[in-house]
């Protein structure tokens, strides 16, 4: 691994010399929670169930890569959400979820340059669908919460592609999207903040860590440690 270089305050590069051409890439894949948006949705849902501290501690350990079985850690957290109503979920969406600084600007710049956009999340369709509509993102993959009588059951439902969108599923979705677009993975950018983003970041031509956990910053080609997501445009022309 090459030595990281801070080219501007809070902007660290590793493994290449800028600038790169944005137009040389054809796809950008984003994590959602704490990357495109300002919250960890599962923690905020848990707040409605009075279990935020318990769930947030598991989330933090998972994002640091300290939990080997991500799927089981997610199932464990989702069980604690049983009884939360769709109305309370909507309150999280309306009152707590915001785009992170520079998110809309970066997505617009990528779209203007001809890139397709992909949102891959260990979070939930309730939120990814809303973010997709807001940013006009092309494709999403995330987890579906089971709902009965207007409330969460504490379980997730299987989808045609599988059960849970973990790190390996993020990587598979990135590679499947590249294949469907008939592009090489080297023409993709992957951006995230947690350990479950590392598989897709490792498969992409350009990996970007945004205000990320230490293990993610250390392995990314670009680490944005200060400022908004659109700081990526400082190394892409």
Backbone bond lengths (Angstrom), bond angles and torsions (degrees), N, CA, C in turn:
res aa  C-N    CA-C-N  psi(-1)  N-CA   C-N-CA  omega(-1)  CA-C   N-CA-C  phi
1 X - - - 1.460 - - 1.521 109.32 -
2 X 1.317 115.27 134.26 1.457 119.83 179.26 1.522 110.56 -74.71
3 X 1.326 114.88 163.71 1.459 120.42 -179.76 1.518 110.00 -76.66
4 X 1.338 118.65 128.59 1.469 120.38 178.07 1.521 111.19 -63.31
5 X 1.335 115.40 146.08 1.458 121.92 178.79 1.519 109.32 -126.58
6 X 1.324 116.85 124.95 1.460 120.97 176.24 1.528 107.63 -87.45
7 X 1.330 115.73 105.64 1.469 119.16 -176.00 1.525 111.66 -84.37
8 X 1.315 116.56 -26.41 1.461 123.43 174.44 1.525 105.73 -144.30
9 X 1.326 118.40 159.15 1.463 119.20 178.44 1.525 111.96 -53.22
10 X 1.330 116.18 122.89 1.452 120.95 177.65 1.506 115.33 78.52
11 X 1.334 118.30 8.93 1.467 121.89 179.68 1.523 108.19 -128.43
12 X 1.336 116.30 109.29 1.460 122.54 -172.06 1.523 109.55 -116.33
13 X 1.332 115.96 133.41 1.454 122.05 178.38 1.517 110.14 -115.86
14 X 1.333 114.60 150.83 1.453 120.57 -179.20 1.532 109.16 -151.05
15 X 1.307 116.92 119.74 1.458 119.81 172.60 1.508 115.60 96.37
16 X 1.327 118.69 0.26 1.461 119.55 175.70 1.522 109.00 -159.14
17 X 1.331 114.70 165.82 1.462 121.50 178.53 1.522 108.79 -112.86
18 X 1.318 118.41 124.67 1.469 119.74 179.74 1.518 110.71 -73.09
19 X 1.333 117.04 166.21 1.460 124.18 -1.30 1.527 112.02 -91.81
20 X 1.315 116.07 158.32 1.454 122.65 166.25 1.521 108.07 -101.41
21 X 1.313 115.86 160.58 1.467 119.76 178.56 1.524 109.59 -93.06
22 X 1.323 116.59 123.11 1.456 120.25 177.79 1.520 111.05 -57.98
23 X 1.317 116.44 -36.96 1.463 121.02 -177.48 1.525 112.95 -68.29
24 X 1.340 117.84 -13.53 1.469 119.98 176.03 1.523 111.79 -75.92
25 X 1.328 116.49 -14.22 1.462 121.16 177.56 1.526 109.37 -99.62
26 X 1.331 115.20 152.80 1.463 120.37 -177.23 1.524 113.31 -120.24
27 X 1.338 116.90 -11.92 1.466 121.43 -175.65 1.518 108.85 -147.44
28 X 1.337 116.64 140.05 1.462 120.89 170.25 1.519 108.13 -127.66
29 X 1.331 116.04 128.62 1.465 122.91 -178.64 1.518 108.97 -110.88
30 X 1.319 115.96 131.02 1.454 122.58 -178.35 1.523 111.38 -116.43
31 X 1.316 116.53 138.53 1.450 121.38 157.40 1.529 106.51 -72.08
32 X 1.345 116.28 162.30 1.464 118.15 -179.78 1.526 112.32 -103.74
33 X 1.327 117.83 -67.11 1.461 121.24 -171.29 1.526 111.22 -64.65
34 X 1.313 115.97 125.94 1.470 124.79 -179.12 1.531 112.62 66.67
35 X 1.328 117.50 6.63 1.464 121.33 172.89 1.528 108.13 -116.03
36 X 1.317 118.29 -78.45 1.461 119.33 176.30 1.517 111.83 -70.38
37 X 1.345 117.01 -31.45 1.462 120.16 -177.70 1.522 110.65 -120.80
38 X 1.323 115.51 168.06 1.462 121.53 -168.92 1.521 114.72 -87.70
39 X 1.318 119.19 -7.91 1.458 121.39 -173.52 1.523 111.08 -125.28
40 X 1.336 115.29 165.44 1.460 123.23 163.15 1.526 104.99 -96.75
41 X 1.321 116.99 106.14 1.466 120.89 -171.22 1.526 111.97 -56.64
42 X 1.320 117.01 -40.00 1.463 119.16 -176.91 1.521 111.41 -62.94
43 X 1.317 117.20 -34.52 1.463 120.32 178.61 1.521 110.78 -67.38
44 X 1.335 116.25 -38.57 1.460 120.05 -178.85 1.523 111.15 -73.49
45 X 1.334 117.92 -35.01 1.467 120.09 173.44 1.527 109.23 -62.55
46 X 1.334 116.08 -42.39 1.461 120.51 -179.64 1.518 111.81 -61.74
47 X 1.323 116.72 -28.84 1.460 120.03 178.11 1.528 110.58 -59.67
48 X 1.342 116.03 -36.80 1.461 120.39 178.82 1.527 111.51 -66.99
49 X 1.336 115.70 -25.15 1.464 120.30 179.11 1.520 112.26 -94.08
50 X 1.342 116.53 2.92 1.457 120.12 -177.79 1.512 113.70 70.96
51 X 1.355 116.16 24.53 1.479 120.38 -175.95 1.522 111.84 -125.47
52 X 1.332 117.73 22.74 1.468 119.65 -171.84 1.527 112.48 -61.77
53 X 1.323 118.15 -46.68 1.464 120.15 -176.59 1.518 110.92 -60.56
54 X 1.329 116.34 -41.44 1.460 121.13 -178.77 1.525 111.26 -65.87
55 X 1.320 115.57 -46.22 1.468 120.03 -178.80 1.522 110.56 -69.85
56 X 1.325 117.81 -42.29 1.462 120.91 -178.13 1.515 112.09 -62.17
57 X 1.328 117.53 -34.91 1.462 120.20 178.38 1.522 111.14 -64.54
58 X 1.325 116.71 -39.30 1.471 120.33 177.55 1.523 110.20 -68.93
59 X 1.342 116.40 -42.27 1.467 120.35 178.57 1.524 110.90 -58.70
60 X 1.314 116.67 -46.52 1.464 120.93 -178.53 1.518 111.00 -61.39
61 X 1.326 117.59 -43.54 1.465 120.67 178.79 1.526 110.98 -64.47
62 X 1.320 116.75 -38.96 1.470 120.16 179.09 1.522 110.84 -65.51
63 X 1.330 117.05 -42.00 1.460 120.16 -178.41 1.530 111.90 -69.95
64 X 1.313 116.73 -27.35 1.464 119.62 175.79 1.529 111.74 -79.48
65 X 1.323 117.41 -8.42 1.454 121.13 -179.62 1.513 113.48 84.47
66 X 1.325 117.67 19.43 1.459 121.47 -176.56 1.523 112.96 -89.41
67 X 1.338 116.71 -7.38 1.460 121.51 178.49 1.518 107.99 -111.29
68 X 1.324 116.13 118.82 1.460 120.08 -174.13 1.527 111.86 -69.92
69 X 1.323 118.21 -39.32 1.464 122.14 -175.87 1.524 108.91 -102.00
70 X 1.319 116.22 90.08 1.464 120.59 -177.67 1.519 111.01 -62.21
71 X 1.322 116.84 -42.08 1.464 119.60 -177.06 1.525 111.07 -59.67
72 X 1.312 116.86 -45.09 1.458 119.12 -179.10 1.525 110.81 -68.11
73 X 1.322 116.87 -35.38 1.470 118.75 177.65 1.525 110.74 -64.63
74 X 1.338 116.84 -35.68 1.462 119.44 178.17 1.527 110.38 -70.57
75 X 1.328 116.83 -43.75 1.469 119.06 177.23 1.527 110.73 -58.29
76 X 1.324 116.03 -40.07 1.462 120.60 179.61 1.521 110.64 -61.62
77 X 1.313 116.81 -44.64 1.459 120.59 179.76 1.522 111.75 -67.16
78 X 1.331 116.23 -41.53 1.469 119.38 -178.50 1.526 110.73 -64.72
79 X 1.320 118.06 -34.74 1.465 119.48 177.53 1.520 111.40 -58.64
80 X 1.312 116.26 -31.99 1.466 120.53 -179.00 1.526 112.79 -75.07
81 X 1.331 116.56 -8.03 1.470 120.75 -179.17 1.520 112.82 -92.35
82 X 1.312 117.92 -2.55 1.465 121.28 -176.74 1.521 110.24 -54.39
83 X 1.342 114.91 132.75 1.459 121.11 178.19 1.511 114.57 98.04
84 X 1.330 118.12 -16.28 1.468 119.83 176.54 1.534 108.90 -65.61
85 X 1.310 116.72 132.65 1.460 120.38 -175.42 1.528 111.57 -87.62
86 X 1.330 114.29 161.09 1.462 118.71 175.63 1.521 110.75 -63.47
87 X 1.327 117.33 -30.06 1.456 120.04 175.83 1.513 111.97 -63.33
88 X 1.325 116.37 -39.89 1.463 120.35 177.75 1.523 110.84 -69.78
89 X 1.327 117.08 -34.98 1.469 120.68 174.48 1.531 109.70 -62.11
90 X 1.312 116.52 -42.21 1.459 120.64 -179.23 1.521 110.42 -64.92
91 X 1.323 117.45 -35.38 1.463 120.17 176.87 1.527 111.10 -62.87
92 X 1.339 117.54 -40.00 1.467 120.80 175.97 1.525 109.56 -59.99
93 X 1.331 115.44 -45.65 1.466 119.82 -179.26 1.526 111.73 -63.33
94 X 1.306 116.50 -44.09 1.467 120.61 -173.93 1.524 112.88 -79.15
95 X 1.335 117.75 -35.38 1.457 121.07 -168.96 1.522 114.87 -106.63
96 X 1.327 117.87 -21.70 1.465 119.49 -173.64 1.524 114.14 -118.09
97 X 1.317 117.12 -30.61 1.463 119.97 -175.54 1.520 110.29 -81.00
98 X 1.321 115.88 122.52 1.458 122.54 173.94 1.522 108.82 -132.82
99 X 1.318 115.64 151.61 1.461 119.72 172.04 1.520 108.76 -68.04
100 X 1.320 116.18 141.92 1.461 119.28 174.57 1.524 110.26 -69.35
101 X 1.329 117.52 156.19 1.470 120.17 179.31 1.532 111.44 -54.28
102 X 1.300 115.65 135.18 1.462 121.07 176.48 1.511 115.07 80.72
103 X 1.336 118.12 -3.21 1.468 119.73 -177.67 1.523 111.37 -64.71
104 X 1.324 116.60 -52.05 1.463 119.61 -178.51 1.523 111.08 -63.39
105 X 1.330 116.38 -38.59 1.468 120.20 -179.28 1.529 111.16 -65.02
106 X 1.338 117.04 -42.10 1.460 119.79 179.67 1.522 111.06 -67.17
107 X 1.327 116.93 -43.92 1.465 119.63 -179.84 1.527 110.09 -61.81
108 X 1.323 116.97 -44.07 1.472 119.58 179.36 1.515 111.63 -62.44
109 X 1.320 117.47 -41.25 1.465 120.34 -179.87 1.523 110.70 -64.35
110 X 1.321 116.82 -40.55 1.462 119.95 178.76 1.523 110.87 -66.04
111 X 1.317 116.32 -43.82 1.468 119.48 178.74 1.513 111.19 -62.89
112 X 1.328 117.01 -39.43 1.462 120.48 179.35 1.520 111.75 -65.12
113 X 1.345 116.13 -29.29 1.461 120.76 178.75 1.529 112.61 -85.34
114 X 1.331 116.48 0.70 1.458 120.25 175.52 1.514 115.39 95.84
115 X 1.340 117.55 6.77 1.460 119.52 179.56 1.531 110.16 -79.61
116 X 1.335 115.91 144.44 1.449 121.87 167.78 1.531 108.26 -84.95
117 X 1.331 116.05 158.42 1.458 120.81 -174.38 1.528 110.19 -123.59
118 X 1.329 114.61 141.11 1.464 122.29 -177.14 1.516 108.41 -134.36
119 X 1.322 116.17 132.14 1.461 122.06 176.20 1.520 107.76 -113.81
120 X 1.336 117.05 116.33 1.468 121.88 -179.66 1.519 107.64 -122.29
121 X 1.333 115.96 122.50 1.457 119.17 -168.30 1.516 111.65 -139.94
122 X 1.325 115.10 141.74 1.449 121.00 167.84 1.511 111.44 -79.11
123 X 1.326 116.90 1.05 1.449 123.15 175.94 1.513 111.80 -84.38
124 X 1.319 116.30 -148.61 1.455 120.12 -164.55 1.519 113.13 -127.60
125 X 1.334 114.64 149.30 1.457 121.94 -176.27 1.530 111.91 -58.21
126 X 1.320 117.86 -31.65 1.465 121.71 179.20 1.525 110.31 -53.28
127 X 1.324 116.68 -37.93 1.461 121.57 -177.41 1.532 111.89 -95.62
128 X 1.323 117.78 -39.66 1.467 118.55 -178.85 1.521 111.52 -64.70
129 X 1.336 117.33 -33.33 1.464 119.65 177.75 1.531 110.42 -62.72
130 X 1.334 116.39 -40.27 1.467 120.24 -179.76 1.522 111.25 -68.53
131 X 1.326 117.07 -41.75 1.466 120.55 179.17 1.527 110.24 -67.54
132 X 1.314 116.53 -38.59 1.469 120.30 177.06 1.524 110.74 -58.31
133 X 1.323 117.13 -46.75 1.458 120.31 -179.52 1.522 111.69 -65.53
134 X 1.319 115.85 -40.31 1.464 119.62 -177.17 1.520 112.02 -65.50
135 X 1.342 117.06 -39.73 1.459 121.57 -175.64 1.530 113.31 -101.62
136 X 1.326 116.38 -0.87 1.472 122.04 -178.34 1.532 110.99 57.91
137 X 1.307 114.59 45.92 1.462 120.95 178.95 1.527 109.22 -75.91
138 X 1.327 115.95 143.34 1.462 120.50 -173.22 1.524 113.31 -73.56
139 X 1.342 117.15 -46.51 1.467 120.35 -174.37 1.523 110.41 -139.05
140 X 1.328 115.74 148.65 1.460 120.55 175.13 1.523 110.14 -134.39
141 X 1.320 114.41 155.87 1.468 121.18 167.90 1.514 107.66 -144.66
142 X 1.335 116.35 126.54 1.460 121.64 -179.32 1.526 108.71 -160.58
143 X 1.303 116.12 -175.62 1.462 121.95 -173.07 1.527 111.15 -96.27
144 X 1.331 115.37 149.83 1.463 120.97 -178.72 1.522 109.86 -110.28
145 X 1.315 116.03 124.77 1.458 122.06 177.87 1.534 109.84 -84.25
146 X 1.316 116.21 138.56 1.465 120.67 176.50 1.527 109.59 -78.90
147 X 1.324 115.52 134.41 1.464 122.07 -178.57 1.518 109.05 -126.80
148 X 1.320 116.71 132.29 1.461 122.94 174.34 1.520 108.80 -133.26
149 X 1.322 115.67 129.11 1.466 121.29 179.35 1.528 112.29 52.70
150 X 1.341 115.16 39.92 1.450 120.20 173.93 1.510 115.87 78.23
151 X 1.341 117.58 12.92 1.466 120.59 -179.20 1.519 110.46 -139.63
152 X 1.333 115.53 154.50 1.462 120.48 178.92 1.521 110.02 -71.08
153 X 1.342 114.86 141.47 1.469 119.88 179.37 1.517 112.50 -90.65
154 X 1.340 116.89 -13.03 1.459 120.08 -174.02 1.515 112.86 91.46
155 X 1.339 115.25 12.29 1.465 120.14 178.61 1.530 109.62 -130.06
156 X 1.327 115.52 161.14 1.457 122.33 170.90 1.521 108.78 -107.17
157 X 1.323 116.17 160.45 1.459 120.64 179.89 1.522 108.93 -111.02
158 X 1.331 114.89 142.08 1.457 119.85 176.42 1.525 109.99 -65.81
159 X 1.333 115.04 149.98 1.454 122.00 177.69 1.532 108.70 -120.58
160 X 1.332 118.46 168.46 1.460 119.67 -176.14 1.523 114.05 -55.26
161 X 1.324 117.77 -29.32 1.464 121.43 -178.14 1.524 112.79 -88.03
162 X 1.342 118.97 -14.22 1.460 119.62 -178.38 1.512 112.01 150.73
163 X 1.339 115.67 -162.47 1.463 118.87 -173.16 1.519 113.93 -97.73
164 X 1.348 118.23 -51.00 1.464 121.56 -172.90 1.524 109.64 -134.97
165 X 1.320 115.60 137.32 1.468 121.12 175.97 1.529 108.01 -86.12
166 X 1.315 115.10 92.39 1.469 121.24 176.33 1.525 108.77 -103.06
167 X 1.318 116.59 -166.23 1.453 119.36 -177.87 1.516 113.59 -60.28
168 X 1.326 117.13 -41.86 1.464 119.59 -179.65 1.518 111.46 -68.37
169 X 1.320 117.27 -34.90 1.464 119.81 177.50 1.531 110.65 -69.40
170 X 1.324 117.44 -35.79 1.462 119.88 174.56 1.530 109.73 -59.50
171 X 1.324 116.08 -44.91 1.472 120.21 179.56 1.525 110.37 -63.13
172 X 1.338 116.95 -45.08 1.466 120.16 -179.74 1.522 110.82 -60.80
173 X 1.320 116.28 -42.61 1.463 119.47 -178.76 1.520 111.08 -65.35
174 X 1.323 116.89 -39.96 1.459 119.92 176.20 1.528 110.46 -59.66
175 X 1.332 116.78 -48.54 1.460 120.57 -177.98 1.528 111.73 -67.71
176 X 1.326 117.05 -38.17 1.470 119.94 177.54 1.527 111.08 -64.15
177 X 1.326 116.05 -39.27 1.463 119.59 179.32 1.519 110.75 -67.08
178 X 1.325 116.35 -41.30 1.470 119.45 175.90 1.530 110.65 -59.59
179 X 1.331 116.65 -44.02 1.469 120.18 -179.86 1.527 110.75 -63.53
180 X 1.340 116.34 -41.49 1.459 119.53 179.90 1.524 111.82 -65.43
181 X 1.334 116.13 -31.50 1.462 121.21 178.38 1.517 112.24 -84.72
182 X 1.331 116.73 -7.26 1.462 122.80 -176.26 1.524 111.62 60.02
183 X 1.336 114.68 45.31 1.462 120.84 175.69 1.527 109.16 -124.48
184 X 1.316 116.12 160.92 1.460 121.03 175.76 1.522 109.45 -82.03
185 X 1.346 118.65 148.90 1.469 120.39 175.33 1.529 112.81 -55.86
186 X 1.333 116.68 -26.14 1.465 120.19 177.27 1.522 112.02 -63.39
187 X 1.330 117.57 -16.81 1.461 121.51 178.52 1.533 112.27 -92.89
188 X 1.332 116.31 11.69 1.461 121.44 -179.57 1.525 110.45 -112.50
189 X 1.318 115.86 148.18 1.459 124.72 172.21 1.526 107.05 -111.10
190 X 1.327 117.51 137.10 1.458 121.45 176.03 1.514 109.32 -125.89
191 X 1.326 116.33 133.07 1.462 122.21 -171.99 1.519 109.73 -130.97
192 X 1.356 116.66 126.82 1.450 120.01 179.95 1.509 112.09 -160.57
193 X 1.338 114.74 -175.54 1.466 119.19 -177.10 1.514 114.13 -133.16
194 X 1.349 118.68 -15.46 1.452 120.84 -172.90 1.516 113.55 -119.23
195 X 1.328 115.46 171.18 1.466 120.95 -176.91 1.521 112.17 -59.55
196 X 1.337 117.51 -32.29 1.459 119.18 -179.67 1.527 112.58 -73.79
197 X 1.327 117.92 -3.86 1.468 121.17 173.81 1.526 112.35 -91.25
198 X 1.314 117.23 -14.55 1.464 119.81 -174.62 1.527 113.47 -61.07
199 X 1.349 120.67 -39.82 1.469 117.91 179.16 1.517 114.02 -58.83
200 X 1.329 117.61 -43.81 1.473 118.10 179.46 1.517 111.32 -73.26
201 X 1.320 116.75 -33.71 1.457 119.10 177.67 1.517 110.73 -64.58
202 X 1.325 116.49 -36.10 1.455 120.35 178.67 1.509 113.65 -69.98
203 X 1.334 117.41 -23.69 1.465 121.38 -179.35 1.521 112.82 -87.06
204 X 1.330 117.16 -18.85 1.464 121.20 -174.15 1.521 111.55 -85.83
205 X 1.320 114.87 160.88 1.457 119.93 178.04 1.508 113.09 -72.02
206 X 1.334 116.72 -27.72 1.459 121.71 178.03 1.520 107.98 -136.98
207 X 1.324 116.36 122.44 1.466 121.67 -179.97 1.517 109.18 -107.82
208 X 1.350 115.49 134.50 1.459 121.46 -174.80 1.526 109.19 -129.45
209 X 1.327 116.28 124.73 1.460 122.15 175.28 1.518 108.53 -100.44
210 X 1.328 116.13 130.47 1.464 120.21 -179.83 1.525 110.03 -116.51
211 X 1.350 116.08 112.36 1.471 121.34 -179.02 1.527 109.41 43.03
212 X 1.312 115.44 51.59 1.459 122.44 -164.12 1.521 113.11 -95.88
213 X 1.341 114.18 169.55 1.453 121.30 172.85 1.532 108.88 -65.65
214 X 1.330 117.70 152.34 1.471 120.51 -175.33 1.524 114.19 -52.47
215 X 1.323 118.21 -43.38 1.464 120.40 -178.00 1.518 112.14 -63.96
216 X 1.329 116.24 -28.37 1.467 120.65 179.69 1.526 109.93 -79.54
217 X 1.320 116.50 -43.85 1.475 119.87 177.00 1.522 111.18 -56.78
218 X 1.319 116.18 -41.72 1.466 120.58 -175.15 1.519 112.64 -65.46
219 X 1.325 117.51 -25.92 1.464 120.80 -174.90 1.524 113.43 -104.78
220 X 1.306 117.32 -1.84 1.463 120.51 -178.22 1.519 111.51 -88.46
221 X 1.329 116.10 150.63 1.458 121.31 175.83 1.522 111.14 -76.30
222 X 1.330 116.32 -30.45 1.462 122.51 175.04 1.521 107.74 -128.94
223 X 1.321 117.23 130.20 1.458 121.69 174.18 1.520 108.75 -121.18
224 X 1.327 115.64 116.47 1.458 121.70 175.64 1.526 106.31 -96.89
225 X 1.316 115.90 105.14 1.460 121.16 -175.68 1.527 113.12 -103.00
226 X 1.312 116.06 -14.01 1.465 122.36 176.56 1.521 107.83 -138.57
227 X 1.335 116.03 148.13 1.455 119.61 176.19 1.514 113.21 83.71
228 X 1.341 115.35 -168.29 1.452 121.64 -172.15 1.514 114.25 -93.78
229 X 1.331 115.15 174.18 1.459 121.07 179.93 1.519 112.29 -61.49
230 X 1.335 116.22 -29.95 1.462 118.94 -177.45 1.524 112.94 -69.67
231 X 1.324 117.84 -2.83 1.465 118.95 173.75 1.531 110.80 -64.99
232 X 1.325 117.10 -18.55 1.463 119.16 174.05 1.526 111.01 -57.29
233 X 1.320 117.00 -29.26 1.462 120.34 -178.93 1.524 112.15 -69.78
234 X 1.341 117.04 -11.01 1.459 119.59 175.54 1.533 111.82 -72.87
235 X 1.330 117.45 -18.24 1.469 119.70 179.21 1.531 111.29 -114.82
236 X 1.337 116.77 1.77 1.452 121.16 177.19 1.518 108.73 -123.63
237 X 1.319 116.71 126.42 1.457 119.84 -177.70 1.525 109.99 -111.78
